[in-house]
């Protein structure tokens, strides 16, 4: 989904048109709505159980079991989707869902290479799509776009602060893309190789350069994926 705003807007319009979809939040999920599903927008990790059942991990605790999703090549990746949520199954283990729409998300490189390239500014949008969940960091961002064929590259660099292993630096390489219009997209990083947090949340500090060239920072709660 390394694409300008007009494409992402189509995705979001499908998810949020007429207010029919809501941000997926654990405290909003229905206890039992069999026969009258509720529609939600969500960013999820695609996973597969030891018995080859495909399921979605929403956050650190919530699972969804889609009845009409069979795309095994997306296992281990993050997707944005519109889903209809039915009743809770197996106690509090998860929810039966139907997938109405989904799209893949760009995966950036998580690295300890301090020389990783990327000095182009961008602005991070702090809405429901930006967050640290299930061992991943997902970012909704805005930047300049031009030539459609140019792919922007993203590096998330660890180890820049020897005193804090949970301090990360985002680097964005626009690969010389022209500044024709501002647009939004999504990128995620698998950061589960950070030091194990156990059952505790640690403070994850993200630093980046915004579109004006100013260094910004933001803190997230992070817990390792099990």
Residue, then its C-alpha position, 0 to 999 in steps of 0.5 A: x500500500x505504498x501509494x498516494x492518498x487517492x488510493x488510500x482514500x478509496x480503501x478508507x471510504x470502503x471501510x468507513x462509508x456512511x459510518x457503517x464501520x468502526x475502529x476495532x476496539x476490544x471494549x466495543x466488541x459485541x458479546x452476542x450479536x448472532x444474526x445481526x453482525x456489526x461492521x468494523x475497520x481493523x488492522x490485523x496480523x494474519x496467522x495460522x494455528x497448528x491445525x492450519x486454521x487461519x485467524x486474525x490477531x487484532x491486538x495483544x489479546x483479541x482474535x478473529x476467526x474469518x469464515x471467508x478468508x483463505x489467502x494463506x500467502x498473507x500469513x505473517x503479514x499485516x492487512x487493513x480490512x472491513x469485517x462483520x463481527x458475529x458472536x463470541x466463540x469458545x468463551x473469550x477466545x475470539x469472534x466469528x467474522x466475515x471479511x468484506x474487504x481487505x488490502x495488504x500493507x507495506x512492510x518496512x525493514x527493521x534493522x540495527x544498521x545505523x547506516x540505513x538510508x532515508x533522510x526524507x521527512x514525513x508526517x505521522x497521523x496518530x489515529x486508530x491505524x497507528x500503534x504498537x500491537x502484537x509485536x508490530x509497529x504500524x504507522x499511518x503517514x503522510x508524505x509527498x508523492x509524484x511519479x507513480x512507479x517510484x516506491x518509497x522505502x522505510x527503515x526502522x533503526x534500533x540500537x541508536x541509543x545504547x541506554x534504551x533498546x526500545x528507542x527506534x529511529x524511522x528513516x524514509x527514503x522517497x527515492x527521488x519521488x517528485x513533490x507533486x501532491x501530499x498523500x497518505x499510506x500505511x507501513x508496518x514493521x515487525x519489531x518482535x526481535x526487541x528485548x523480550x518484555x515478558x508480560x509487562x509493557x515497555x515504553x517504545x520511543x519512536x523518533x523521525x523527521x517531519x516534513x518541515x525537517x524537525x525531529x519529532x518523537x512519540x511514545x507507545x506501549x510495547x509488549x513482545x508477541x508470544 
